[in-house]
């Protein structure tokens, strides 16, 4: 069918239906059990949203409503495919993926974060990506170690 016979308004409408891919870092995709479950849940939600969009009769609205779920399906399918499930740490001798680390900054502030995968990291929920600068500085260190972090220092107080 010729585009002249469809209701598509403009190139602007078409651009709403094709979204750029969500960026995927080149870091290894380490995940915790809960992180993998969350990726699988997000993939299922995106598939449900696409199924719902595909029920719409108006072709332009169907395209608009499908754009985000299609982009998210591509992203989460790739993240699930490349996920490397890491077992929970068995020792708290040194900081590793999956540990919760408490450290004191040289200004006296104490902070606690769990080191997790990129997709599950949320500093407001006390989780940091294993590729974040703080996590990279702390990995492999033990309680009592002082780590240079930019112009300041971090002292590891606890590893759980």
Backbone as ProteinMPNN parsed JSONL, in Angstrom:
{"seq_chain_A": "XXXXXXXXXXXXXXXXXXXXXXXXXXXXXXXXXXXXXXXXXXXXXXXXXXXXXXXXXXXXXXXXXXXXXXXXXXXXXXXXXXXXXXXXXXXXXXXXXXXXXXXXXXXXXXXXXXXXXXXXXXXXXXXXXXXXXXXXXXXXXXXXXXXXXXXXXXXXXXXX", "coords_chain_A": {"N_chain_A": [[0.848, -1.171, 0.0], [0.531, 2.2, -0.749], [2.203, 4.921, 0.864], [0.723, 7.193, 0.747], [-1.859, 6.434, 1.184], [-2.108, 5.841, 3.841], [-2.532, 6.756, 7.319], [-0.368, 7.969, 8.454], [1.153, 10.756, 9.819], [3.575, 12.268, 9.451], [7.157, 12.604, 8.956], [8.025, 13.031, 11.467], [6.26, 11.55, 13.06], [6.972, 9.01, 12.214], [9.581, 8.93, 13.227], [9.075, 8.725, 15.901], [8.52, 6.101, 16.198], [10.757, 4.596, 15.881], [13.193, 4.002, 17.915], [16.43, 4.851, 19.217], [18.869, 2.355, 20.072], [19.19, 1.128, 23.426], [22.051, 1.943, 25.264], [24.682, -0.406, 25.713], [27.125, -1.363, 27.891], [30.632, -2.164, 27.512], [31.6, -3.761, 29.461], [32.037, -6.823, 31.301], [29.136, -8.733, 31.906], [28.282, -9.175, 34.769], [26.105, -10.592, 37.205], [23.961, -10.688, 40.091], [21.907, -13.172, 41.755], [19.397, -11.988, 42.26], [19.618, -9.842, 40.537], [19.679, -11.06, 37.987], [17.135, -12.188, 38.003], [15.632, -9.853, 38.005], [16.313, -8.733, 35.499], [15.149, -10.683, 33.826], [12.5, -10.362, 34.562], [12.017, -7.715, 33.711], [12.322, -8.091, 30.951], [10.138, -9.772, 30.443], [8.046, -8.009, 31.117], [8.38, -6.053, 29.133], [7.774, -7.567, 26.881], [5.088, -8.113, 27.401], [4.047, -5.52, 27.225], [4.513, -5.023, 24.526], [2.858, -6.967, 23.369], [0.374, -5.948, 24.178], [0.381, -3.504, 22.809], [0.32, -4.416, 20.198], [-2.29, -5.146, 19.902], [-3.709, -2.923, 19.299], [-5.759, -1.171, 16.994], [-5.329, 1.072, 15.336], [-2.825, 1.801, 13.138], [-0.723, 3.681, 13.304], [-0.786, 4.446, 15.996], [-0.279, 1.965, 17.111], [2.344, 1.552, 16.229], [3.627, 3.66, 17.598], [3.131, 2.925, 20.278], [4.506, 0.558, 20.361], [7.184, 1.134, 20.157], [8.892, 1.694, 22.468], [8.646, -0.777, 23.982], [9.757, -2.581, 22.042], [12.401, -1.646, 21.803], [13.222, -2.059, 24.465], [12.923, -4.834, 24.699], [14.92, -5.76, 22.963], [17.174, -4.801, 24.359], [16.958, -5.989, 27.013], [16.827, -8.717, 26.36], [19.361, -9.133, 25.299], [20.915, -8.522, 27.556], [20.093, -10.527, 29.349], [20.935, -12.745, 27.876], [23.732, -12.427, 27.887], [24.344, -12.445, 30.538], [26.282, -13.239, 33.394], [25.98, -15.205, 35.93], [26.891, -14.708, 39.19], [28.072, -16.448, 41.975], [27.1, -16.074, 45.424], [29.411, -14.416, 47.576], [31.747, -16.405, 49.413], [33.526, -15.865, 51.351], [34.562, -13.257, 53.53], [36.943, -11.973, 53.494], [38.254, -10.289, 51.626], [37.156, -7.538, 49.591], [34.715, -8.237, 47.171], [32.745, -8.966, 44.209], [29.314, -8.779, 44.919], [29.576, -8.415, 47.636], [28.746, -6.491, 50.582], [29.936, -3.457, 51.489], [31.323, -1.426, 53.978], [32.615, 1.739, 54.38], [34.777, 4.397, 55.453], [35.024, 7.772, 54.752], [37.61, 10.257, 54.309], [36.61, 12.587, 55.302], [35.078, 11.897, 57.4], [32.541, 10.84, 56.921], [30.528, 7.921, 56.814], [29.83, 5.245, 54.683], [27.796, 2.717, 53.168], [27.679, 0.21, 50.79], [26.465, -2.202, 48.435], [28.094, -4.276, 46.138], [27.227, -4.803, 42.883], [25.741, -5.965, 39.742], [25.718, -4.025, 36.652], [23.103, -3.339, 35.712], [21.541, -3.56, 37.968], [22.473, -1.744, 39.721], [22.063, 0.988, 41.909], [22.698, 3.763, 43.423], [21.107, 5.244, 45.217], [19.798, 3.285, 46.507], [21.717, 2.025, 47.862], [23.431, 0.399, 46.315], [26.109, -0.396, 44.153], [27.573, -0.415, 40.894], [29.748, -2.969, 39.761], [31.619, -1.953, 38.102], [31.938, 0.658, 38.789], [33.816, 3.582, 39.799], [34.306, 3.695, 42.626], [33.751, 1.042, 43.469], [35.674, -0.339, 41.956], [37.989, 0.671, 43.128], [37.807, -0.416, 45.679], [37.71, -3.211, 45.417], [39.239, -6.308, 46.12], [40.486, -5.441, 48.391], [40.979, -5.371, 52.009], [39.422, -5.364, 55.32], [40.276, -2.503, 57.149], [42.119, -1.631, 55.326], [43.332, 1.235, 53.601], [42.278, 3.169, 50.976], [43.266, 5.026, 48.199], [41.323, 7.434, 46.679], [40.841, 9.343, 44.201], [41.391, 12.648, 45.226], [40.983, 12.021, 47.836], [40.721, 9.675, 50.659], [39.62, 6.349, 51.419], [38.631, 4.293, 54.021], [38.3, 0.925, 54.683], [35.824, -0.41, 56.6], [34.091, -2.562, 57.148], [33.182, -5.75, 55.788], [30.691, -7.543, 54.318]], "CA_chain_A": [[0.0, 0.0, 0.0], [1.278, 3.445, -0.827], [2.173, 5.751, 2.061], [-0.316, 8.204, 0.544], [-3.144, 5.929, 1.638], [-2.086, 5.582, 5.275], [-2.799, 7.924, 8.154], [0.857, 8.453, 9.083], [1.148, 12.202, 9.649], [4.802, 12.909, 8.996], [8.422, 11.963, 9.339], [8.094, 13.135, 12.935], [5.541, 10.387, 13.582], [7.808, 7.835, 11.952], [10.732, 8.938, 14.132], [8.605, 8.31, 17.223], [8.35, 4.658, 16.215], [12.061, 3.945, 15.809], [14.032, 4.584, 18.956], [17.809, 4.332, 19.222], [19.102, 1.262, 21.019], [19.721, 1.478, 24.741], [23.482, 1.609, 25.254], [25.162, -1.542, 26.497], [28.552, -1.154, 28.128], [31.495, -3.256, 27.07], [32.034, -4.517, 30.64], [31.462, -8.148, 31.507], [27.793, -8.583, 32.47], [28.126, -9.947, 36.002], [24.827, -10.349, 37.873], [23.581, -11.465, 41.263], [20.666, -13.908, 41.499], [18.279, -11.047, 42.185], [19.825, -9.039, 39.336], [19.245, -11.847, 36.845], [15.673, -12.278, 38.088], [15.097, -8.544, 37.618], [16.451, -8.639, 34.046], [14.14, -11.558, 33.233], [11.206, -9.72, 34.823], [11.917, -6.556, 32.811], [12.109, -8.632, 29.61], [8.745, -10.232, 30.39], [7.181, -6.817, 31.106], [8.486, -5.443, 27.81], [7.021, -8.429, 25.954], [3.663, -7.87, 27.671], [3.71, -4.203, 26.678], [4.464, -5.16, 23.069], [1.626, -7.703, 23.067], [-0.745, -5.015, 24.346], [0.445, -2.532, 21.71], [-0.051, -5.093, 18.955], [-3.748, -5.29, 19.853], [-4.296, -1.655, 18.864], [-6.162, -1.199, 15.59], [-4.733, 2.18, 14.596], [-1.457, 1.407, 12.831], [0.225, 4.674, 13.807], [-0.742, 4.335, 17.459], [0.385, 0.688, 17.393], [3.78, 1.796, 16.058], [4.097, 4.5, 18.717], [3.075, 2.162, 21.532], [5.451, -0.562, 20.263], [8.57, 1.604, 20.065], [9.648, 1.478, 23.712], [8.797, -2.205, 24.27], [10.694, -3.221, 21.109], [13.748, -1.264, 22.217], [13.523, -2.717, 25.731], [13.073, -6.276, 24.458], [16.274, -5.969, 22.421], [18.141, -4.556, 25.426], [16.904, -6.979, 28.093], [17.16, -10.034, 25.815], [20.83, -9.183, 25.217], [21.46, -8.535, 28.926], [19.851, -11.875, 29.89], [21.787, -13.663, 27.113], [25.145, -12.278, 28.248], [24.498, -12.424, 31.998], [27.112, -14.247, 34.044], [25.523, -15.295, 37.31], [27.983, -14.859, 40.144], [27.611, -16.982, 43.26], [27.318, -15.197, 46.586], [30.766, -14.618, 48.111], [31.816, -17.356, 50.528], [34.454, -15.33, 52.338], [34.538, -11.798, 53.668], [38.325, -11.538, 53.717], [38.522, -9.139, 50.754], [35.983, -7.05, 48.868], [34.482, -8.877, 45.877], [31.397, -8.816, 43.675], [28.27, -9.316, 45.788], [29.779, -7.998, 49.029], [28.32, -5.196, 51.099], [31.155, -2.87, 52.048], [31.195, -0.178, 54.723], [33.89, 2.457, 54.387], [34.746, 5.758, 55.994], [35.751, 8.754, 53.94], [38.507, 11.041, 55.151], [35.87, 13.694, 55.926], [34.335, 11.339, 58.514], [31.294, 10.189, 56.499], [30.552, 6.475, 56.641], [28.877, 4.812, 53.673], [27.703, 1.278, 52.96], [27.154, -0.135, 49.483], [26.636, -3.57, 47.94], [28.647, -4.275, 44.781], [26.315, -5.616, 42.075], [25.835, -5.782, 38.297], [25.403, -2.687, 36.146], [21.673, -3.09, 35.589], [20.89, -3.523, 39.278], [23.104, -0.702, 40.539], [21.27, 2.183, 42.211], [23.303, 4.324, 44.637], [20.089, 5.679, 46.177], [19.394, 2.07, 47.229], [22.962, 1.497, 48.44], [24.093, -0.579, 45.465], [27.031, 0.187, 43.174], [28.036, -1.295, 39.828], [31.11, -3.494, 39.922], [32.503, -1.155, 37.266], [32.005, 2.047, 39.254], [35.14, 3.916, 40.337], [34.429, 3.321, 44.042], [33.853, -0.419, 43.557], [36.98, -0.743, 41.426], [39.014, 1.03, 44.114], [37.672, -1.254, 46.873], [37.821, -4.646, 45.127], [40.505, -6.943, 46.481], [41.021, -4.857, 49.628], [40.482, -5.991, 53.243], [39.059, -4.457, 56.415], [41.417, -1.76, 57.653], [42.881, -1.045, 54.223], [43.012, 2.599, 53.203], [42.339, 3.217, 49.519], [43.256, 6.367, 47.59], [40.224, 7.612, 45.751], [41.004, 10.737, 43.785], [42.16, 13.409, 46.216], [40.654, 11.599, 49.196], [40.987, 8.292, 51.037], [38.521, 5.548, 51.96], [39.095, 3.196, 54.875], [37.313, -0.14, 54.733], [35.441, -0.671, 57.996], [33.446, -3.874, 57.26], [32.822, -6.469, 54.541], [29.674, -8.568, 54.624]], "C_chain_A": [[0.894, 1.234, 0.0], [1.14, 4.22, 0.474], [1.073, 6.795, 1.951], [-1.664, 7.741, 1.075], [-3.17, 5.569, 3.119], [-2.3, 6.875, 6.033], [-1.539, 8.503, 8.782], [1.04, 9.926, 8.762], [2.418, 12.75, 9.024], [6.011, 12.071, 9.354], [8.589, 12.006, 10.847], [7.409, 11.943, 13.575], [6.37, 9.131, 13.388], [8.978, 7.784, 12.918], [10.337, 8.537, 15.542], [8.54, 6.79, 17.331], [9.662, 3.902, 16.141], [12.986, 4.643, 16.797], [15.452, 4.045, 18.857], [17.946, 3.248, 20.293], [19.576, 1.816, 22.36], [21.186, 1.081, 24.767], [23.795, 0.434, 26.181], [26.665, -1.368, 26.649], [29.35, -2.351, 27.627], [32.055, -4.053, 28.248], [31.374, -5.891, 30.652], [30.152, -7.979, 32.282], [27.6, -9.511, 33.678], [26.794, -9.586, 36.653], [24.716, -11.194, 39.132], [22.327, -12.251, 40.892], [19.486, -12.958, 41.35], [18.401, -10.15, 40.954], [19.372, -9.769, 38.083], [17.721, -11.965, 36.838], [15.037, -10.967, 37.636], [15.195, -8.333, 36.109], [15.38, -9.471, 33.342], [12.743, -10.967, 33.407], [10.99, -8.525, 33.89], [11.683, -7.007, 31.369], [10.661, -9.093, 29.449], [7.772, -9.044, 30.346], [7.208, -6.125, 29.744], [7.711, -6.261, 26.776], [5.517, -8.252, 26.152], [3.224, -6.541, 27.083], [3.623, -4.259, 25.154], [3.195, -5.905, 22.651], [0.408, -6.783, 23.157], [-0.779, -4.002, 23.199], [-0.007, -3.161, 20.4], [-1.553, -5.317, 18.823], [-4.445, -4.02, 19.363], [-4.613, -1.708, 17.374], [-5.501, -0.106, 14.767], [-3.248, 1.898, 14.391], [-0.436, 2.398, 13.378], [0.342, 4.612, 15.321], [-0.051, 3.033, 17.866], [1.896, 0.849, 17.264], [4.341, 2.607, 17.221], [4.165, 3.7, 20.017], [4.06, 0.984, 21.533], [6.906, -0.129, 20.374], [9.386, 1.293, 21.319], [9.755, -0.012, 24.042], [9.766, -2.927, 23.326], [12.138, -2.916, 21.484], [14.142, -1.998, 23.498], [13.693, -4.22, 25.581], [14.471, -6.563, 23.918], [17.317, -5.835, 23.533], [18.132, -5.697, 26.455], [17.193, -8.393, 27.592], [18.681, -10.187, 25.727], [21.45, -9.256, 26.609], [21.242, -9.9, 29.58], [20.789, -12.867, 29.197], [23.236, -13.607, 27.571], [25.404, -12.306, 29.754], [25.375, -13.576, 32.481], [26.765, -14.222, 35.526], [26.708, -15.58, 38.228], [27.428, -15.43, 41.447], [27.872, -15.963, 44.37], [28.718, -15.466, 47.124], [30.734, -15.556, 49.321], [32.73, -16.874, 51.644], [34.335, -13.812, 52.364], [35.933, -11.243, 53.939], [38.666, -10.292, 52.901], [37.247, -8.786, 49.988], [35.907, -7.714, 47.495], [33.047, -8.593, 45.436], [30.395, -9.48, 44.616], [28.416, -8.93, 47.247], [29.098, -6.663, 49.319], [29.509, -4.646, 51.874], [30.814, -1.572, 52.771], [32.567, 0.466, 54.752], [33.682, 3.856, 54.941], [35.593, 6.64, 55.095], [36.623, 9.592, 54.863], [37.834, 12.27, 55.759], [34.976, 13.2, 57.066], [33.023, 10.659, 58.138], [31.509, 8.69, 56.343], [29.468, 6.104, 55.641], [28.939, 3.299, 53.537], [27.039, 1.028, 51.607], [27.371, -1.611, 49.211], [27.116, -3.473, 46.5], [27.872, -5.298, 43.949], [26.576, -5.376, 40.585], [25.373, -4.399, 37.874], [23.91, -2.388, 36.135], [20.953, -3.024, 36.932], [21.458, -2.449, 40.192], [22.197, 0.511, 40.679], [21.811, 2.768, 43.51], [22.28, 4.804, 45.66], [19.542, 4.504, 46.984], [20.608, 1.315, 47.755], [23.552, 0.337, 47.646], [24.939, 0.159, 44.428], [27.402, -0.857, 42.131], [29.473, -1.74, 40.107], [32.108, -2.713, 39.072], [32.608, 0.299, 37.696], [33.389, 2.335, 39.837], [35.324, 3.513, 41.802], [34.594, 1.812, 44.172], [35.208, -0.904, 43.058], [38.104, -0.447, 42.423], [38.993, 0.081, 45.314], [37.92, -2.737, 46.625], [39.22, -5.162, 45.46], [41.124, -6.416, 47.762], [40.325, -5.496, 50.836], [40.1, -4.922, 54.264], [40.331, -3.819, 56.963], [42.267, -1.134, 56.555], [42.385, 0.366, 53.943], [43.279, 2.701, 51.703], [42.346, 4.665, 49.067], [42.125, 6.403, 46.59], [40.215, 9.073, 45.337], [41.839, 11.461, 44.82], [41.911, 12.955, 47.654], [41.012, 10.146, 49.439], [39.728, 7.658, 51.594], [39.133, 4.451, 52.812], [37.977, 2.168, 54.985], [37.079, -0.524, 56.187], [34.844, -2.08, 58.159], [33.158, -4.429, 55.871], [31.839, -7.554, 54.947], [29.173, -9.213, 53.35]], "O_chain_A": [[1.909, 1.272, 0.696], [0.089, 4.186, 1.114], [0.543, 7.237, 2.97], [-2.523, 8.567, 1.385], [-4.171, 5.039, 3.601], [-2.253, 7.961, 5.455], [-1.629, 9.444, 9.571], [1.079, 10.316, 7.595], [2.348, 13.615, 8.151], [5.914, 11.002, 9.956], [9.217, 11.127, 11.436], [7.927, 11.379, 14.54], [6.461, 8.291, 14.283], [9.339, 6.704, 13.388], [11.176, 8.057, 16.304], [8.509, 6.249, 18.436], [9.681, 2.684, 16.321], [13.491, 5.735, 16.536], [15.652, 2.899, 18.454], [17.221, 3.241, 21.287], [20.268, 2.832, 22.421], [21.53, -0.018, 24.332], [23.243, 0.31, 27.275], [27.389, -1.242, 25.662], [28.794, -3.415, 27.356], [32.897, -4.929, 28.053], [30.298, -6.088, 30.087], [30.075, -7.172, 33.208], [26.859, -10.492, 33.616], [26.396, -8.421, 36.656], [25.301, -12.273, 39.227], [21.745, -12.023, 39.832], [18.675, -13.099, 40.435], [17.387, -9.742, 40.388], [18.748, -9.169, 37.208], [17.092, -11.854, 35.786], [14.011, -10.978, 36.956], [14.262, -7.809, 35.499], [14.775, -9.014, 32.373], [11.905, -11.06, 32.51], [9.9, -8.35, 33.345], [10.923, -6.368, 30.641], [10.034, -8.825, 28.424], [6.783, -9.081, 29.614], [6.175, -5.665, 29.26], [7.066, -5.695, 25.893], [4.758, -8.242, 25.183], [2.142, -6.447, 26.502], [2.759, -3.617, 24.558], [2.534, -5.516, 21.688], [-0.482, -6.838, 22.309], [-1.849, -3.683, 22.681], [-0.65, -2.501, 19.583], [-2.036, -5.646, 17.739], [-5.635, -4.043, 19.049], [-3.826, -2.231, 16.585], [-5.148, -0.336, 13.61], [-2.498, 1.769, 15.359], [0.616, 1.987, 13.868], [1.44, 4.714, 15.868], [0.679, 3.002, 18.856], [2.648, 0.34, 18.095], [5.397, 2.283, 17.762], [5.141, 3.792, 20.762], [4.406, 0.472, 22.597], [7.773, -0.955, 20.659], [10.456, 0.692, 21.23], [10.849, -0.481, 24.354], [10.518, -3.795, 23.767], [12.992, -3.802, 21.486], [15.26, -2.501, 23.609], [14.523, -4.819, 26.265], [15.131, -7.502, 24.365], [18.231, -6.653, 23.637], [19.171, -6.296, 26.733], [17.755, -9.197, 28.336], [19.222, -11.247, 26.045], [22.419, -9.987, 26.811], [22.12, -10.382, 30.296], [21.373, -13.73, 29.853], [23.901, -14.641, 27.636], [26.549, -12.202, 30.193], [25.235, -14.719, 32.045], [27.195, -13.341, 36.271], [27.426, -16.565, 38.056], [26.421, -14.942, 41.96], [28.752, -15.109, 44.258], [29.169, -16.611, 47.133], [29.817, -15.504, 50.14], [32.709, -17.412, 52.751], [34.046, -13.176, 51.351], [36.083, -10.179, 54.538], [39.284, -9.356, 53.409], [36.379, -9.633, 49.771], [36.888, -7.754, 46.754], [32.245, -8.05, 46.196], [30.605, -10.609, 45.058], [27.476, -9.098, 48.023], [28.904, -5.831, 48.432], [30.02, -5.286, 52.793], [30.1, -0.723, 52.236], [33.559, -0.173, 55.104], [32.586, 4.416, 54.905], [36.718, 6.299, 54.732], [36.392, 9.629, 56.072], [38.409, 12.925, 56.628], [34.208, 13.975, 57.636], [32.443, 9.96, 58.969], [32.528, 8.244, 55.815], [28.336, 6.577, 55.73], [29.98, 2.679, 53.755], [25.971, 1.568, 51.318], [28.335, -2.205, 49.692], [26.595, -2.669, 45.726], [27.858, -6.49, 44.257], [27.516, -4.671, 40.217], [24.72, -3.689, 38.638], [23.498, -1.291, 36.513], [19.853, -2.477, 37.011], [20.979, -2.265, 41.311], [21.635, 1.001, 39.699], [21.428, 2.322, 44.591], [22.556, 4.774, 46.859], [18.902, 4.698, 48.017], [20.535, 0.123, 48.054], [24.106, -0.599, 48.224], [24.539, 1.196, 43.9], [27.53, -2.04, 42.445], [30.291, -0.977, 40.621], [33.314, -2.801, 39.298], [33.29, 1.09, 37.044], [34.06, 1.421, 40.316], [36.395, 3.037, 42.176], [35.471, 1.344, 44.898], [35.819, -1.78, 43.668], [39.053, -1.221, 42.546], [40.038, -0.199, 45.902], [38.308, -3.452, 47.549], [40.232, -4.543, 45.131], [42.178, -6.894, 48.181], [39.246, -6.076, 50.718], [40.409, -3.742, 54.099], [41.328, -4.498, 57.208], [43.044, -0.216, 56.815], [41.193, 0.656, 54.033], [44.363, 2.363, 51.226], [41.511, 5.453, 49.511], [41.987, 5.508, 45.755], [39.659, 9.928, 46.027], [42.877, 10.957, 45.249], [42.554, 13.445, 48.582], [41.534, 9.465, 48.556], [38.876, 8.336, 52.168], [40.051, 3.757, 52.374], [36.846, 2.503, 55.337], [38.001, -0.908, 56.906], [35.061, -2.725, 59.185], [32.924, -3.688, 54.916], [32.126, -8.378, 55.816], [28.317, -10.096, 53.4]]}, "name": "protein", "num_of_chains": 1, "seq": "XXXXXXXXXXXXXXXXXXXXXXXXXXXXXXXXXXXXXXXXXXXXXXXXXXXXXXXXXXXXXXXXXXXXXXXXXXXXXXXXXXXXXXXXXXXXXXXXXXXXXXXXXXXXXXXXXXXXXXXXXXXXXXXXXXXXXXXXXXXXXXXXXXXXXXXXXXXXXXXX"}
